[in-house]
Protein backbone atom coordinates (compact mmCIF):
# COMPACT_ATOMS: atom_id res chain seq x y z
CA UNK A 1 0.00 0.00 0.00
CA UNK A 2 1.44 3.38 -0.96
CA UNK A 3 1.76 6.28 1.49
CA UNK A 4 -1.04 8.33 -0.08
CA UNK A 5 -3.45 5.42 0.34
CA UNK A 6 -2.38 5.00 3.98
CA UNK A 7 -2.99 8.73 4.54
CA UNK A 8 -6.50 8.55 3.07
CA UNK A 9 -7.32 5.38 5.01
CA UNK A 10 -6.15 6.90 8.30
CA UNK A 11 -8.10 10.13 7.74
CA UNK A 12 -11.23 8.21 6.70
CA UNK A 13 -10.93 5.77 9.61
CA UNK A 14 -10.52 8.64 12.07
CA UNK A 15 -13.52 10.43 10.60
CA UNK A 16 -15.68 7.29 10.66
CA UNK A 17 -14.68 6.48 14.25
CA UNK A 18 -15.72 9.97 15.30
CA UNK A 19 -19.02 9.71 13.41
CA UNK A 20 -19.71 6.29 14.97
CA UNK A 21 -19.05 7.73 18.42
CA UNK A 22 -21.30 10.73 17.69
CA UNK A 23 -24.15 8.46 16.56
CA UNK A 24 -23.84 6.42 19.77
CA UNK A 25 -23.32 9.48 21.97
CA UNK A 26 -26.37 11.36 20.73
CA UNK A 27 -28.59 8.71 22.28
CA UNK A 28 -27.36 9.53 25.78
CA UNK A 29 -28.32 12.27 28.20
CA UNK A 30 -24.77 13.64 28.00
CA UNK A 31 -25.30 14.71 24.39
CA UNK A 32 -27.85 17.41 25.22
CA UNK A 33 -25.98 20.26 26.93
CA UNK A 34 -29.25 21.89 28.05
CA UNK A 35 -29.81 18.97 30.44
CA UNK A 36 -26.36 19.06 32.04
CA UNK A 37 -26.70 21.43 34.97
CA UNK A 38 -23.39 22.49 36.53
CA UNK A 39 -21.36 21.20 33.56
CA UNK A 40 -19.29 23.25 31.13
CA UNK A 41 -21.33 21.92 28.19
CA UNK A 42 -24.43 23.75 29.45
CA UNK A 43 -22.42 26.90 30.18
CA UNK A 44 -21.09 27.02 26.60
CA UNK A 45 -24.51 26.13 25.16
CA UNK A 46 -26.37 28.86 27.06
CA UNK A 47 -23.59 31.40 26.45
CA UNK A 48 -23.63 30.67 22.69
CA UNK A 49 -27.40 31.12 22.59
CA UNK A 50 -27.06 34.47 24.40
CA UNK A 51 -24.42 35.60 21.90
CA UNK A 52 -26.63 34.49 19.04
CA UNK A 53 -29.53 36.56 20.38
CA UNK A 54 -27.38 39.63 21.18
CA UNK A 55 -24.11 39.39 19.21
CA UNK A 56 -22.90 42.91 19.97
CA UNK A 57 -24.20 43.66 23.45
CA UNK A 58 -22.53 41.93 26.36
CA UNK A 59 -23.75 41.92 29.91
CA UNK A 60 -20.80 43.99 31.13
CA UNK A 61 -19.40 41.22 33.32
CA UNK A 62 -15.90 39.79 33.06
CA UNK A 63 -15.48 36.41 31.37
CA UNK A 64 -14.79 33.56 33.74
CA UNK A 65 -14.11 31.27 30.79
CA UNK A 66 -12.28 31.92 27.54
CA UNK A 67 -14.71 33.55 25.09
CA UNK A 68 -13.71 32.14 21.69
CA UNK A 69 -15.44 28.78 21.95
CA UNK A 70 -18.78 30.33 22.92
CA UNK A 71 -18.55 32.69 19.93
CA UNK A 72 -17.52 29.82 17.65
CA UNK A 73 -20.49 27.79 18.92
CA UNK A 74 -22.83 30.77 18.44
CA UNK A 75 -21.71 31.01 14.80
CA UNK A 76 -22.27 27.29 14.25
CA UNK A 77 -25.68 27.53 15.97
CA UNK A 78 -26.63 30.50 13.78
CA UNK A 79 -25.83 28.47 10.66
CA UNK A 80 -27.55 25.29 11.86
CA UNK A 81 -30.53 26.53 13.87
CA UNK A 82 -29.01 25.63 17.27
CA UNK A 83 -28.21 22.07 16.24
CA UNK A 84 -25.91 20.36 18.73
CA UNK A 85 -25.49 17.52 16.24
CA UNK A 86 -24.28 19.93 13.53
CA UNK A 87 -21.91 21.58 16.02
CA UNK A 88 -20.45 18.15 16.80
CA UNK A 89 -20.02 17.46 13.07
CA UNK A 90 -18.14 20.74 12.62
CA UNK A 91 -15.88 19.85 15.54
CA UNK A 92 -15.26 16.40 14.06
CA UNK A 93 -14.18 18.02 10.79
CA UNK A 94 -11.84 20.34 12.72
CA UNK A 95 -10.40 17.33 14.52
CA UNK A 96 -9.73 15.49 11.25
CA UNK A 97 -8.13 18.65 9.86
CA UNK A 98 -5.96 18.86 13.00
CA UNK A 99 -4.86 15.29 12.35
CA UNK A 100 -3.93 16.19 8.78
CA UNK A 101 -1.92 19.20 9.98
CA UNK A 102 -0.16 16.92 12.47
CA UNK A 103 0.70 14.55 9.60
CA UNK A 104 2.14 17.48 7.62
CA UNK A 105 4.18 18.57 10.65
CA UNK A 106 5.58 15.08 11.14
CA UNK A 107 6.42 14.88 7.46
CA UNK A 108 8.09 18.30 7.46
CA UNK A 109 10.07 17.82 10.67
CA UNK A 110 11.10 14.19 10.15
CA UNK A 111 9.74 12.16 7.24
CA UNK A 112 6.48 10.88 5.79
CA UNK A 113 6.36 7.63 7.80
CA UNK A 114 6.67 9.69 11.01
CA UNK A 115 3.78 11.90 9.89
CA UNK A 116 1.66 8.83 9.14
CA UNK A 117 2.45 7.27 12.53
CA UNK A 118 1.56 10.52 14.32
CA UNK A 119 -1.67 10.72 12.32
CA UNK A 120 -2.50 7.11 13.18
CA UNK A 121 -2.05 7.70 16.89
CA UNK A 122 -4.04 10.93 16.70
CA UNK A 123 -6.94 9.37 14.81
CA UNK A 124 -7.18 6.36 17.12
CA UNK A 125 -6.74 8.16 20.45
CA UNK A 126 -10.04 7.72 22.29
CA UNK A 127 -9.87 10.96 24.23
CA UNK A 128 -9.64 12.98 21.01
CA UNK A 129 -12.52 10.99 19.55
CA UNK A 130 -14.74 11.73 22.57
CA UNK A 131 -13.90 15.43 22.80
CA UNK A 132 -14.41 15.96 19.07
CA UNK A 133 -18.13 15.23 19.46
CA UNK A 134 -18.69 16.95 22.82
CA UNK A 135 -19.79 20.56 23.29
CA UNK A 136 -16.55 21.55 24.98
CA UNK A 137 -13.71 23.83 23.94
CA UNK A 138 -11.05 21.09 23.93
CA UNK A 139 -11.32 20.17 20.25
CA UNK A 140 -11.12 23.81 19.13
CA UNK A 141 -8.14 24.43 21.43
CA UNK A 142 -6.37 21.32 20.12
CA UNK A 143 -6.98 22.37 16.51
CA UNK A 144 -5.69 25.90 17.15
CA UNK A 145 -2.58 24.64 18.96
CA UNK A 146 -1.66 22.28 16.14
CA UNK A 147 -2.51 24.96 13.56
CA UNK A 148 -0.26 27.42 15.40
CA UNK A 149 2.72 25.06 15.32
CA UNK A 150 2.02 24.36 11.65
CA UNK A 151 1.90 28.09 10.82
CA UNK A 152 5.16 28.71 12.71
CA UNK A 153 6.96 26.25 10.47
CA UNK A 154 5.24 27.66 7.37
CA UNK A 155 6.38 31.14 8.37
CA UNK A 156 9.94 29.89 8.95
CA UNK A 157 9.91 28.33 5.49
CA UNK A 158 8.39 31.25 3.58
CA UNK A 159 9.95 34.10 5.59
CA UNK A 160 7.17 36.54 4.66
CA UNK A 161 5.45 38.99 6.96
CA UNK A 162 2.06 37.63 5.84
CA UNK A 163 2.95 34.15 7.04
CA UNK A 164 4.00 35.60 10.41
CA UNK A 165 0.77 37.59 10.54
CA UNK A 166 -1.25 34.40 10.04
CA UNK A 167 0.88 32.72 12.69
CA UNK A 168 0.17 35.53 15.15
CA UNK A 169 -3.56 35.48 14.36
CA UNK A 170 -3.76 31.75 15.02
CA UNK A 171 -1.84 32.20 18.27
CA UNK A 172 -4.22 35.00 19.27
CA UNK A 173 -7.24 32.81 18.56
CA UNK A 174 -5.64 30.03 20.58
CA UNK A 175 -5.20 32.42 23.51
CA UNK A 176 -8.88 33.39 23.27
CA UNK A 177 -9.87 29.71 23.29
CA UNK A 178 -7.77 28.47 26.22
CA UNK A 179 -9.19 29.48 29.60
CA UNK A 180 -5.94 29.18 31.57
Secondary structure, DSSP 8 states (H G I E B T S, - for coil): --HHHHHHHHHHHHHHHHHHHHHHHTTSGGG-GGG-TTSHHHHHHHHHHHHHHSSS---S---SS-SHHHHHHHHHHHHHTS-HHHHHHHHHHHHHHHHHHHHHHHHHHT-HHHHHHHHHHHHH-HHHHHHHTSSSTHHHHHHHHHHHHHHHHHHHHH--HHHHHHHHHHHHHHHHH---
